[in-house]
Amino acid sequence: MIFITVKFHVRAEYADKWLDLVDDFTRATRAEPGNLFFEWSRSVDNPHEFVLVEAFRDSEAGKAHVEAEHFKAGTEAMSYAVAETPRIVSTEIPEMDGWGAMGEVTPKTA
C-alpha cells in the first residue's frame, strides 16, 4: 500500500471554499480502481490548513493517479488557492491494504 499524507496551507479567502474547490478531484480519485481511501480533514489548530490522507493499492495505482487528467486539473486548481507549497509524507507500507484496528483502544461499556 502507498500511504500519503499532505498538508495544504490555504489562502484565507479560499479556506471556506476549499472542499468545494477539490470536490471534483476528490470524487474522481475515489473512483480510481487502485484507490483505497482519499479523505480530507481541516486542522483544529489552523482554519487555513487542510490535511489529506490517501492510500493506493500499490505503486502502479499511485503512478496512475498522478498521471490522470483529473490529477492535473485538480493540482492546477489548487495552485491558485494554496498559500505555500504543500508538505507531503509518502511511504510504502508492505502487506497492508487499508486501515487496521488499533489495539490500544477498544470500546467498553459503562
Biopython code that builds the backbone (N, CA, C, O; Angstrom):
import numpy as np
from Bio.PDB.StructureBuilder import StructureBuilder

atoms = [
    (1, "MET", "N", (0.850, -1.172, 0.000)),
    (1, "MET", "CA", (0.000, 0.000, 0.000)),
    (1, "MET", "C", (0.896, 1.236, 0.000)),
    (1, "MET", "O", (1.878, 1.302, 0.739)),
    (2, "ILE", "N", (0.551, 2.204, -0.828)),
    (2, "ILE", "CA", (1.210, 3.505, -0.826)),
    (2, "ILE", "C", (0.358, 4.420, 0.046)),
    (2, "ILE", "O", (-0.812, 4.659, -0.253)),
    (3, "PHE", "N", (0.946, 4.930, 1.125)),
    (3, "PHE", "CA", (0.235, 5.779, 2.084)),
    (3, "PHE", "C", (0.801, 7.190, 1.988)),
    (3, "PHE", "O", (2.012, 7.394, 2.067)),
    (4, "ILE", "N", (-0.096, 8.163, 1.815)),
    (4, "ILE", "CA", (0.314, 9.548, 1.596)),
    (4, "ILE", "C", (-0.496, 10.470, 2.501)),
    (4, "ILE", "O", (-1.710, 10.323, 2.638)),
    (5, "THR", "N", (0.194, 11.413, 3.109)),
    (5, "THR", "CA", (-0.455, 12.474, 3.874)),
    (5, "THR", "C", (0.103, 13.797, 3.363)),
    (5, "THR", "O", (1.315, 13.963, 3.223)),
    (6, "VAL", "N", (-0.800, 14.733, 3.089)),
    (6, "VAL", "CA", (-0.381, 16.034, 2.570)),
    (6, "VAL", "C", (-1.054, 17.136, 3.386)),
    (6, "VAL", "O", (-2.254, 17.077, 3.655)),
    (7, "LYS", "N", (-0.266, 18.143, 3.777)),
    (7, "LYS", "CA", (-0.815, 19.319, 4.463)),
    (7, "LYS", "C", (-0.846, 20.476, 3.478)),
    (7, "LYS", "O", (0.166, 20.816, 2.864)),
    (8, "PHE", "N", (-2.023, 21.074, 3.337)),
    (8, "PHE", "CA", (-2.235, 22.210, 2.448)),
    (8, "PHE", "C", (-2.525, 23.445, 3.284)),
    (8, "PHE", "O", (-3.525, 23.487, 4.001)),
    (9, "HIS", "N", (-1.659, 24.453, 3.201)),
    (9, "HIS", "CA", (-1.925, 25.746, 3.829)),
    (9, "HIS", "C", (-2.593, 26.603, 2.758)),
    (9, "HIS", "O", (-1.982, 26.963, 1.752)),
    (10, "VAL", "N", (-3.860, 26.919, 3.000)),
    (10, "VAL", "CA", (-4.707, 27.575, 2.004)),
    (10, "VAL", "C", (-4.801, 29.074, 2.292)),
    (10, "VAL", "O", (-4.841, 29.490, 3.450)),
    (11, "ARG", "N", (-4.835, 29.863, 1.251)),
    (11, "ARG", "CA", (-5.037, 31.305, 1.419)),
    (11, "ARG", "C", (-6.363, 31.547, 2.125)),
    (11, "ARG", "O", (-7.336, 30.826, 1.905)),
    (12, "ALA", "N", (-6.391, 32.563, 2.971)),
    (12, "ALA", "CA", (-7.566, 32.843, 3.804)),
    (12, "ALA", "C", (-8.858, 32.927, 2.994)),
    (12, "ALA", "O", (-9.896, 32.419, 3.418)),
    (13, "GLU", "N", (-8.791, 33.563, 1.839)),
    (13, "GLU", "CA", (-10.016, 33.741, 1.047)),
    (13, "GLU", "C", (-10.527, 32.438, 0.425)),
    (13, "GLU", "O", (-11.641, 32.404, -0.097)),
    (14, "TYR", "N", (-9.735, 31.376, 0.473)),
    (14, "TYR", "CA", (-10.151, 30.083, -0.068)),
    (14, "TYR", "C", (-10.481, 29.056, 1.019)),
    (14, "TYR", "O", (-10.980, 27.974, 0.711)),
    (15, "ALA", "N", (-10.214, 29.374, 2.258)),
    (15, "ALA", "CA", (-10.365, 28.390, 3.337)),
    (15, "ALA", "C", (-11.785, 27.811, 3.407)),
    (15, "ALA", "O", (-11.947, 26.599, 3.551)),
    (16, "ASP", "N", (-12.793, 28.646, 3.310)),
    (16, "ASP", "CA", (-14.164, 28.145, 3.404)),
    (16, "ASP", "C", (-14.676, 27.552, 2.098)),
    (16, "ASP", "O", (-15.757, 26.963, 2.070)),
    (17, "LYS", "N", (-13.911, 27.700, 1.012)),
    (17, "LYS", "CA", (-14.301, 27.175, -0.300)),
    (17, "LYS", "C", (-13.473, 25.951, -0.702)),
    (17, "LYS", "O", (-13.735, 25.332, -1.733)),
    (18, "TRP", "N", (-12.477, 25.608, 0.114)),
    (18, "TRP", "CA", (-11.505, 24.573, -0.267)),
    (18, "TRP", "C", (-12.162, 23.252, -0.640)),
    (18, "TRP", "O", (-11.864, 22.698, -1.698)),
    (19, "LEU", "N", (-13.042, 22.739, 0.200)),
    (19, "LEU", "CA", (-13.638, 21.429, -0.067)),
    (19, "LEU", "C", (-14.476, 21.445, -1.347)),
    (19, "LEU", "O", (-14.550, 20.439, -2.052)),
    (20, "ASP", "N", (-15.102, 22.575, -1.645)),
    (20, "ASP", "CA", (-15.821, 22.695, -2.919)),
    (20, "ASP", "C", (-14.838, 22.727, -4.086)),
    (20, "ASP", "O", (-15.088, 22.126, -5.131)),
    (21, "LEU", "N", (-13.730, 23.423, -3.907)),
    (21, "LEU", "CA", (-12.707, 23.528, -4.950)),
    (21, "LEU", "C", (-12.138, 22.166, -5.326)),
    (21, "LEU", "O", (-11.879, 21.901, -6.500)),
    (22, "VAL", "N", (-11.944, 21.306, -4.334)),
    (22, "VAL", "CA", (-11.324, 19.992, -4.581)),
    (22, "VAL", "C", (-12.347, 18.867, -4.739)),
    (22, "VAL", "O", (-11.964, 17.700, -4.814)),
    (23, "ASP", "N", (-13.614, 19.191, -4.791)),
    (23, "ASP", "CA", (-14.663, 18.162, -4.829)),
    (23, "ASP", "C", (-14.577, 17.272, -6.074)),
    (23, "ASP", "O", (-14.627, 16.049, -5.938)),
    (24, "ASP", "N", (-14.451, 17.828, -7.259)),
    (24, "ASP", "CA", (-14.369, 17.009, -8.474)),
    (24, "ASP", "C", (-13.133, 16.110, -8.438)),
    (24, "ASP", "O", (-13.203, 14.932, -8.787)),
    (25, "PHE", "N", (-12.007, 16.672, -8.015)),
    (25, "PHE", "CA", (-10.759, 15.922, -7.885)),
    (25, "PHE", "C", (-10.923, 14.776, -6.882)),
    (25, "PHE", "O", (-10.484, 13.653, -7.128)),
    (26, "THR", "N", (-11.555, 15.076, -5.762)),
    (26, "THR", "CA", (-11.772, 14.062, -4.721)),
    (26, "THR", "C", (-12.640, 12.924, -5.242)),
    (26, "THR", "O", (-12.294, 11.754, -5.076)),
    (27, "ARG", "N", (-13.758, 13.255, -5.868)),
    (27, "ARG", "CA", (-14.674, 12.226, -6.387)),
    (27, "ARG", "C", (-14.002, 11.355, -7.447)),
    (27, "ARG", "O", (-14.157, 10.134, -7.448)),
    (28, "ALA", "N", (-13.259, 11.991, -8.343)),
    (28, "ALA", "CA", (-12.586, 11.240, -9.407)),
    (28, "ALA", "C", (-11.505, 10.329, -8.829)),
    (28, "ALA", "O", (-11.343, 9.196, -9.280)),
    (29, "THR", "N", (-10.773, 10.813, -7.844)),
    (29, "THR", "CA", (-9.725, 9.994, -7.233)),
    (29, "THR", "C", (-10.324, 8.808, -6.500)),
    (29, "THR", "O", (-9.818, 7.691, -6.611)),
    (30, "ARG", "N", (-11.386, 9.034, -5.758)),
    (30, "ARG", "CA", (-12.039, 7.935, -5.031)),
    (30, "ARG", "C", (-12.568, 6.866, -5.982)),
    (30, "ARG", "O", (-12.713, 5.707, -5.594)),
    (31, "ALA", "N", (-12.854, 7.244, -7.213)),
    (31, "ALA", "CA", (-13.365, 6.292, -8.209)),
    (31, "ALA", "C", (-12.263, 5.512, -8.918)),
    (31, "ALA", "O", (-12.558, 4.576, -9.661)),
    (32, "GLU", "N", (-11.010, 5.876, -8.707)),
    (32, "GLU", "CA", (-9.904, 5.158, -9.345)),
    (32, "GLU", "C", (-9.862, 3.715, -8.824)),
    (32, "GLU", "O", (-10.066, 3.488, -7.632)),
    (33, "PRO", "N", (-9.601, 2.747, -9.697)),
    (33, "PRO", "CA", (-9.604, 1.347, -9.276)),
    (33, "PRO", "C", (-8.602, 1.017, -8.174)),
    (33, "PRO", "O", (-8.868, 0.133, -7.360)),
    (34, "GLY", "N", (-7.456, 1.701, -8.120)),
    (34, "GLY", "CA", (-6.443, 1.392, -7.121)),
    (34, "GLY", "C", (-6.499, 2.234, -5.861)),
    (34, "GLY", "O", (-5.655, 2.082, -4.978)),
    (35, "ASN", "N", (-7.496, 3.135, -5.760)),
    (35, "ASN", "CA", (-7.604, 3.987, -4.581)),
    (35, "ASN", "C", (-8.231, 3.230, -3.424)),
    (35, "ASN", "O", (-9.283, 2.611, -3.582)),
    (36, "LEU", "N", (-7.594, 3.273, -2.265)),
    (36, "LEU", "CA", (-8.137, 2.637, -1.060)),
    (36, "LEU", "C", (-8.927, 3.632, -0.215)),
    (36, "LEU", "O", (-9.985, 3.296, 0.316)),
    (37, "PHE", "N", (-8.417, 4.849, -0.091)),
    (37, "PHE", "CA", (-9.153, 5.925, 0.574)),
    (37, "PHE", "C", (-8.532, 7.269, 0.215)),
    (37, "PHE", "O", (-7.366, 7.351, -0.172)),
    (38, "PHE", "N", (-9.334, 8.315, 0.351)),
    (38, "PHE", "CA", (-8.929, 9.672, -0.005)),
    (38, "PHE", "C", (-9.778, 10.589, 0.854)),
    (38, "PHE", "O", (-10.926, 10.868, 0.511)),
    (39, "GLU", "N", (-9.231, 11.062, 1.965)),
    (39, "GLU", "CA", (-10.024, 11.748, 2.992)),
    (39, "GLU", "C", (-9.409, 13.089, 3.386)),
    (39, "GLU", "O", (-8.213, 13.189, 3.661)),
    (40, "TRP", "N", (-10.257, 14.113, 3.406)),
    (40, "TRP", "CA", (-9.844, 15.455, 3.792)),
    (40, "TRP", "C", (-10.260, 15.739, 5.230)),
    (40, "TRP", "O", (-11.319, 15.299, 5.677)),
    (41, "SER", "N", (-9.419, 16.477, 5.948)),
    (41, "SER", "CA", (-9.750, 16.985, 7.280)),
    (41, "SER", "C", (-9.258, 18.417, 7.370)),
    (41, "SER", "O", (-8.304, 18.810, 6.699)),
    (42, "ARG", "N", (-9.926, 19.185, 8.209)),
    (42, "ARG", "CA", (-9.498, 20.563, 8.466)),
    (42, "ARG", "C", (-8.814, 20.594, 9.820)),
    (42, "ARG", "O", (-9.312, 20.007, 10.781)),
    (43, "SER", "N", (-7.698, 21.259, 9.904)),
    (43, "SER", "CA", (-6.953, 21.339, 11.156)),
    (43, "SER", "C", (-7.788, 22.017, 12.244)),
    (43, "SER", "O", (-8.468, 23.009, 11.982)),
    (44, "VAL", "N", (-7.733, 21.485, 13.453)),
    (44, "VAL", "CA", (-8.418, 22.119, 14.577)),
    (44, "VAL", "C", (-7.596, 23.285, 15.123)),
    (44, "VAL", "O", (-8.120, 24.116, 15.864)),
    (45, "ASP", "N", (-6.310, 23.352, 14.762)),
    (45, "ASP", "CA", (-5.436, 24.419, 15.243)),
    (45, "ASP", "C", (-5.307, 25.584, 14.264)),
    (45, "ASP", "O", (-5.047, 26.716, 14.671)),
    (46, "ASN", "N", (-5.489, 25.304, 12.975)),
    (46, "ASN", "CA", (-5.307, 26.329, 11.956)),
    (46, "ASN", "C", (-6.428, 26.202, 10.927)),
    (46, "ASN", "O", (-6.426, 25.254, 10.142)),
    (47, "PRO", "N", (-7.376, 27.121, 10.908)),
    (47, "PRO", "CA", (-8.507, 27.014, 9.979)),
    (47, "PRO", "C", (-8.128, 27.146, 8.510)),
    (47, "PRO", "O", (-8.963, 26.933, 7.631)),
    (48, "HIS", "N", (-6.870, 27.497, 8.239)),
    (48, "HIS", "CA", (-6.402, 27.613, 6.855)),
    (48, "HIS", "C", (-5.598, 26.394, 6.418)),
    (48, "HIS", "O", (-4.999, 26.397, 5.343)),
    (49, "GLU", "N", (-5.582, 25.360, 7.241)),
    (49, "GLU", "CA", (-4.823, 24.163, 6.904)),
    (49, "GLU", "C", (-5.758, 22.961, 6.751)),
    (49, "GLU", "O", (-6.604, 22.690, 7.604)),
    (50, "PHE", "N", (-5.577, 22.255, 5.639)),
    (50, "PHE", "CA", (-6.324, 21.036, 5.369)),
    (50, "PHE", "C", (-5.328, 19.886, 5.248)),
    (50, "PHE", "O", (-4.222, 20.058, 4.734)),
    (51, "VAL", "N", (-5.731, 18.728, 5.724)),
    (51, "VAL", "CA", (-4.871, 17.551, 5.678)),
    (51, "VAL", "C", (-5.563, 16.490, 4.829)),
    (51, "VAL", "O", (-6.731, 16.167, 5.045)),
    (52, "LEU", "N", (-4.836, 15.964, 3.876)),
    (52, "LEU", "CA", (-5.334, 14.903, 3.004)),
    (52, "LEU", "C", (-4.626, 13.606, 3.389)),
    (52, "LEU", "O", (-3.398, 13.540, 3.433)),
    (53, "VAL", "N", (-5.421, 12.584, 3.664)),
    (53, "VAL", "CA", (-4.885, 11.251, 3.952)),
    (53, "VAL", "C", (-5.392, 10.346, 2.841)),
    (53, "VAL", "O", (-6.598, 10.208, 2.642)),
    (54, "GLU", "N", (-4.463, 9.732, 2.120)),
    (54, "GLU", "CA", (-4.844, 8.921, 0.968)),
    (54, "GLU", "C", (-3.989, 7.666, 0.884)),
    (54, "GLU", "O", (-2.878, 7.617, 1.413)),
    (55, "ALA", "N", (-4.516, 6.666, 0.222)),
    (55, "ALA", "CA", (-3.752, 5.438, 0.016)),
    (55, "ALA", "C", (-4.153, 4.800, -1.305)),
    (55, "ALA", "O", (-5.293, 4.897, -1.760)),
    (56, "PHE", "N", (-3.163, 4.145, -1.897)),
    (56, "PHE", "CA", (-3.363, 3.426, -3.150)),
    (56, "PHE", "C", (-2.859, 2.001, -2.995)),
    (56, "PHE", "O", (-1.922, 1.746, -2.239)),
    (57, "ARG", "N", (-3.471, 1.095, -3.696)),
    (57, "ARG", "CA", (-3.186, -0.339, -3.605)),
    (57, "ARG", "C", (-1.687, -0.639, -3.716)),
    (57, "ARG", "O", (-1.146, -1.437, -2.950)),
    (58, "ASP", "N", (-1.025, 0.013, -4.681)),
    (58, "ASP", "CA", (0.394, -0.243, -4.929)),
    (58, "ASP", "C", (0.979, 0.920, -5.720)),
    (58, "ASP", "O", (0.273, 1.870, -6.061)),
    (59, "SER", "N", (2.279, 0.837, -6.010)),
    (59, "SER", "CA", (2.935, 1.937, -6.719)),
    (59, "SER", "C", (2.365, 2.141, -8.123)),
    (59, "SER", "O", (2.354, 3.261, -8.634)),
    (60, "GLU", "N", (1.898, 1.074, -8.738)),
    (60, "GLU", "CA", (1.282, 1.193, -10.070)),
    (60, "GLU", "C", (0.015, 2.048, -9.995)),
    (60, "GLU", "O", (-0.211, 2.903, -10.851)),
    (61, "ALA", "N", (-0.804, 1.818, -8.977)),
    (61, "ALA", "CA", (-2.027, 2.614, -8.796)),
    (61, "ALA", "C", (-1.681, 4.060, -8.456)),
    (61, "ALA", "O", (-2.351, 4.985, -8.916)),
    (62, "GLY", "N", (-0.637, 4.255, -7.651)),
    (62, "GLY", "CA", (-0.203, 5.607, -7.324)),
    (62, "GLY", "C", (0.292, 6.362, -8.547)),
    (62, "GLY", "O", (0.020, 7.552, -8.704)),
    (63, "LYS", "N", (1.016, 5.666, -9.408)),
    (63, "LYS", "CA", (1.507, 6.281, -10.644)),
    (63, "LYS", "C", (0.343, 6.641, -11.561)),
    (63, "LYS", "O", (0.334, 7.713, -12.166)),
    (64, "ALA", "N", (-0.642, 5.743, -11.666)),
    (64, "ALA", "CA", (-1.813, 6.024, -12.498)),
    (64, "ALA", "C", (-2.561, 7.251, -11.982)),
    (64, "ALA", "O", (-3.080, 8.043, -12.768)),
    (65, "HIS", "N", (-2.613, 7.403, -10.671)),
    (65, "HIS", "CA", (-3.272, 8.560, -10.067)),
    (65, "HIS", "C", (-2.589, 9.859, -10.503)),
    (65, "HIS", "O", (-3.254, 10.797, -10.942)),
    (66, "VAL", "N", (-1.278, 9.910, -10.381)),
    (66, "VAL", "CA", (-0.529, 11.123, -10.712)),
    (66, "VAL", "C", (-0.582, 11.428, -12.215)),
    (66, "VAL", "O", (-0.443, 12.584, -12.616)),
    (67, "GLU", "N", (-0.778, 10.417, -13.030)),
    (67, "GLU", "CA", (-0.846, 10.621, -14.481)),
    (67, "GLU", "C", (-2.267, 10.901, -14.981)),
    (67, "GLU", "O", (-2.455, 11.200, -16.160)),
    (68, "ALA", "N", (-3.260, 10.810, -14.104)),
    (68, "ALA", "CA", (-4.661, 11.002, -14.505)),
    (68, "ALA", "C", (-4.957, 12.465, -14.829)),
    (68, "ALA", "O", (-4.374, 13.375, -14.240)),
    (69, "GLU", "N", (-5.863, 12.673, -15.768)),
    (69, "GLU", "CA", (-6.252, 14.036, -16.148)),
    (69, "GLU", "C", (-6.851, 14.797, -14.972)),
    (69, "GLU", "O", (-6.592, 15.990, -14.818)),
    (70, "HIS", "N", (-7.644, 14.129, -14.143)),
    (70, "HIS", "CA", (-8.244, 14.824, -13.004)),
    (70, "HIS", "C", (-7.185, 15.253, -11.985)),
    (70, "HIS", "O", (-7.382, 16.234, -11.269)),
    (71, "PHE", "N", (-6.067, 14.528, -11.915)),
    (71, "PHE", "CA", (-4.969, 14.942, -11.035)),
    (71, "PHE", "C", (-4.368, 16.251, -11.545)),
    (71, "PHE", "O", (-4.137, 17.182, -10.772)),
    (72, "LYS", "N", (-4.121, 16.310, -12.836)),
    (72, "LYS", "CA", (-3.551, 17.524, -13.426)),
    (72, "LYS", "C", (-4.495, 18.712, -13.258)),
    (72, "LYS", "O", (-4.060, 19.810, -12.911)),
    (73, "ALA", "N", (-5.775, 18.494, -13.501)),
    (73, "ALA", "CA", (-6.758, 19.569, -13.347)),
    (73, "ALA", "C", (-6.890, 19.989, -11.883)),
    (73, "ALA", "O", (-6.992, 21.177, -11.577)),
    (74, "GLY", "N", (-6.887, 19.014, -10.988)),
    (74, "GLY", "CA", (-7.019, 19.308, -9.558)),
    (74, "GLY", "C", (-5.840, 20.090, -9.009)),
    (74, "GLY", "O", (-6.021, 21.065, -8.279)),
    (75, "THR", "N", (-4.629, 19.666, -9.360)),
    (75, "THR", "CA", (-3.453, 20.375, -8.852)),
    (75, "THR", "C", (-3.346, 21.780, -9.447)),
    (75, "THR", "O", (-2.873, 22.703, -8.785)),
    (76, "GLU", "N", (-3.783, 21.935, -10.683)),
    (76, "GLU", "CA", (-3.798, 23.265, -11.292)),
    (76, "GLU", "C", (-4.765, 24.179, -10.537)),
    (76, "GLU", "O", (-4.421, 25.320, -10.229)),
    (77, "ALA", "N", (-5.959, 23.693, -10.239)),
    (77, "ALA", "CA", (-6.947, 24.486, -9.499)),
    (77, "ALA", "C", (-6.444, 24.826, -8.096)),
    (77, "ALA", "O", (-6.644, 25.941, -7.614)),
    (78, "MET", "N", (-5.795, 23.868, -7.448)),
    (78, "MET", "CA", (-5.269, 24.092, -6.099)),
    (78, "MET", "C", (-4.174, 25.143, -6.080)),
    (78, "MET", "O", (-4.044, 25.889, -5.109)),
    (79, "SER", "N", (-3.390, 25.209, -7.138)),
    (79, "SER", "CA", (-2.230, 26.103, -7.152)),
    (79, "SER", "C", (-2.605, 27.567, -6.951)),
    (79, "SER", "O", (-1.787, 28.356, -6.478)),
    (80, "TYR", "N", (-3.827, 27.934, -7.302)),
    (80, "TYR", "CA", (-4.281, 29.308, -7.126)),
    (80, "TYR", "C", (-4.806, 29.568, -5.718)),
    (80, "TYR", "O", (-4.993, 30.719, -5.325)),
    (81, "ALA", "N", (-5.043, 28.504, -4.962)),
    (81, "ALA", "CA", (-5.644, 28.652, -3.640)),
    (81, "ALA", "C", (-4.677, 28.406, -2.485)),
    (81, "ALA", "O", (-4.964, 28.795, -1.353)),
    (82, "VAL", "N", (-3.545, 27.771, -2.747)),
    (82, "VAL", "CA", (-2.606, 27.487, -1.657)),
    (82, "VAL", "C", (-1.736, 28.712, -1.365)),
    (82, "VAL", "O", (-1.407, 29.499, -2.253)),
    (83, "ALA", "N", (-1.378, 28.838, -0.084)),
    (83, "ALA", "CA", (-0.526, 29.947, 0.349)),
    (83, "ALA", "C", (0.951, 29.584, 0.262)),
    (83, "ALA", "O", (1.814, 30.460, 0.221)),
    (84, "GLU", "N", (1.233, 28.285, 0.234)),
    (84, "GLU", "CA", (2.611, 27.794, 0.144)),
    (84, "GLU", "C", (2.587, 26.397, -0.460)),
    (84, "GLU", "O", (1.528, 25.781, -0.582)),
    (85, "THR", "N", (3.745, 25.910, -0.831)),
    (85, "THR", "CA", (3.845, 24.563, -1.385)),
    (85, "THR", "C", (3.409, 23.549, -0.328)),
    (85, "THR", "O", (3.921, 23.573, 0.791)),
    (86, "PRO", "N", (2.476, 22.662, -0.660)),
    (86, "PRO", "CA", (2.030, 21.664, 0.318)),
    (86, "PRO", "C", (3.187, 20.784, 0.797)),
    (86, "PRO", "O", (4.169, 20.581, 0.082)),
    (87, "ARG", "N", (3.051, 20.269, 2.012)),
    (87, "ARG", "CA", (4.047, 19.375, 2.614)),
    (87, "ARG", "C", (3.500, 17.959, 2.582)),
    (87, "ARG", "O", (2.324, 17.739, 2.871)),
    (88, "ILE", "N", (4.346, 16.999, 2.232)),
    (88, "ILE", "CA", (3.887, 15.635, 1.975)),
    (88, "ILE", "C", (4.752, 14.603, 2.689)),
    (88, "ILE", "O", (5.960, 14.779, 2.853)),
    (89, "VAL", "N", (4.101, 13.524, 3.108)),
    (89, "VAL", "CA", (4.770, 12.311, 3.560)),
    (89, "VAL", "C", (4.199, 11.195, 2.696)),
    (89, "VAL", "O", (2.984, 10.998, 2.651)),
    (90, "SER", "N", (5.066, 10.475, 2.016)),
    (90, "SER", "CA", (4.637, 9.382, 1.148)),
    (90, "SER", "C", (5.528, 8.180, 1.420)),
    (90, "SER", "O", (6.753, 8.278, 1.358)),
    (91, "THR", "N", (4.905, 7.048, 1.720)),
    (91, "THR", "CA", (5.682, 5.853, 2.023)),
    (91, "THR", "C", (4.938, 4.605, 1.577)),
    (91, "THR", "O", (3.716, 4.613, 1.430)),
    (92, "GLU", "N", (5.679, 3.551, 1.367)),
    (92, "GLU", "CA", (5.068, 2.273, 1.031)),
    (92, "GLU", "C", (4.999, 1.435, 2.304)),
    (92, "GLU", "O", (5.985, 1.301, 3.030)),
    (93, "ILE", "N", (3.829, 0.879, 2.560)),
    (93, "ILE", "CA", (3.640, 0.001, 3.710)),
    (93, "ILE", "C", (3.341, -1.388, 3.157)),
    (93, "ILE", "O", (2.244, -1.632, 2.653)),
    (94, "PRO", "N", (4.305, -2.294, 3.248)),
    (94, "PRO", "CA", (4.088, -3.634, 2.679)),
    (94, "PRO", "C", (3.018, -4.416, 3.443)),
    (94, "PRO", "O", (2.832, -4.248, 4.648)),
    (95, "GLU", "N", (2.334, -5.266, 2.706)),
    (95, "GLU", "CA", (1.361, -6.201, 3.271)),
    (95, "GLU", "C", (0.200, -5.523, 3.990)),
    (95, "GLU", "O", (-0.344, -6.081, 4.944)),
    (96, "MET", "N", (-0.183, -4.339, 3.550)),
    (96, "MET", "CA", (-1.371, -3.681, 4.102)),
    (96, "MET", "C", (-2.261, -3.304, 2.930)),
    (96, "MET", "O", (-1.778, -3.001, 1.839)),
    (97, "ASP", "N", (-3.551, -3.326, 3.165)),
    (97, "ASP", "CA", (-4.484, -2.934, 2.112)),
    (97, "ASP", "C", (-5.553, -1.981, 2.641)),
    (97, "ASP", "O", (-6.681, -1.966, 2.148)),
    (98, "GLY", "N", (-5.196, -1.199, 3.630)),
    (98, "GLY", "CA", (-6.132, -0.230, 4.197)),
    (98, "GLY", "C", (-5.930, -0.099, 5.697)),
    (98, "GLY", "O", (-4.874, -0.435, 6.233)),
    (99, "TRP", "N", (-6.948, 0.390, 6.351)),
    (99, "TRP", "CA", (-6.886, 0.639, 7.794)),
    (99, "TRP", "C", (-6.879, -0.663, 8.574)),
    (99, "TRP", "O", (-7.577, -1.613, 8.219)),
    (100, "GLY", "N", (-6.090, -0.703, 9.633)),
    (100, "GLY", "CA", (-6.075, -1.812, 10.575)),
    (100, "GLY", "C", (-6.697, -1.370, 11.882)),
    (100, "GLY", "O", (-6.934, -0.180, 12.087)),
    (101, "ALA", "N", (-6.959, -2.304, 12.757)),
    (101, "ALA", "CA", (-7.543, -1.993, 14.065)),
    (101, "ALA", "C", (-6.457, -1.519, 15.017)),
    (101, "ALA", "O", (-5.351, -2.059, 15.028)),
    (102, "MET", "N", (-6.778, -0.503, 15.819)),
    (102, "MET", "CA", (-5.866, -0.002, 16.847)),
    (102, "MET", "C", (-6.089, -0.822, 18.111)),
    (102, "MET", "O", (-7.163, -0.753, 18.708)),
    (103, "GLY", "N", (-5.108, -1.582, 18.518)),
    (103, "GLY", "CA", (-5.260, -2.473, 19.664)),
    (103, "GLY", "C", (-5.295, -1.787, 21.000)),
    (103, "GLY", "O", (-5.794, -2.363, 21.967)),
    (104, "GLU", "N", (-4.775, -0.554, 21.097)),
    (104, "GLU", "CA", (-4.695, 0.121, 22.392)),
    (104, "GLU", "C", (-6.009, 0.717, 22.858)),
    (104, "GLU", "O", (-6.170, 1.002, 24.045)),
    (105, "VAL", "N", (-6.951, 0.911, 21.949)),
    (105, "VAL", "CA", (-8.238, 1.490, 22.322)),
    (105, "VAL", "C", (-9.350, 0.588, 21.795)),
    (105, "VAL", "O", (-9.469, 0.366, 20.590)),
    (106, "THR", "N", (-10.148, 0.081, 22.704)),
    (106, "THR", "CA", (-11.284, -0.757, 22.308)),
    (106, "THR", "C", (-12.531, -0.257, 23.010)),
    (106, "THR", "O", (-12.435, 0.274, 24.116)),
    (107, "PRO", "N", (-13.691, -0.407, 22.407)),
    (107, "PRO", "CA", (-14.935, 0.041, 23.015)),
    (107, "PRO", "C", (-15.233, -0.737, 24.309)),
    (107, "PRO", "O", (-15.045, -1.952, 24.376)),
    (108, "LYS", "N", (-15.692, -0.021, 25.314)),
    (108, "LYS", "CA", (-16.106, -0.625, 26.584)),
    (108, "LYS", "C", (-17.493, -0.132, 26.938)),
    (108, "LYS", "O", (-17.934, 0.924, 26.485)),
    (109, "THR", "N", (-18.154, -0.899, 27.736)),
    (109, "THR", "CA", (-19.452, -0.452, 28.225)),
    (109, "THR", "C", (-19.252, 0.180, 29.604)),
    (109, "THR", "O", (-18.297, -0.142, 30.310)),
    (110, "ALA", "N", (-20.138, 1.061, 29.968)),
    (110, "ALA", "CA", (-20.022, 1.772, 31.257)),
    (110, "ALA", "C", (-20.265, 0.881, 32.433)),
    (110, "ALA", "O", (-20.201, 1.336, 33.575)),
]
sb = StructureBuilder()
sb.init_structure("model")
sb.init_model(0)
sb.init_chain("A")
sb.init_seg("    ")
for serial, (resi, resn, name, xyz) in enumerate(atoms, 1):
    if name == "N":
        sb.init_residue(resn, " ", resi, " ")
    sb.init_atom(name, np.array(xyz, "f"), 0.0, 1.0, " ", f" {name:<3s}", serial, name[0])
structure = sb.get_structure()
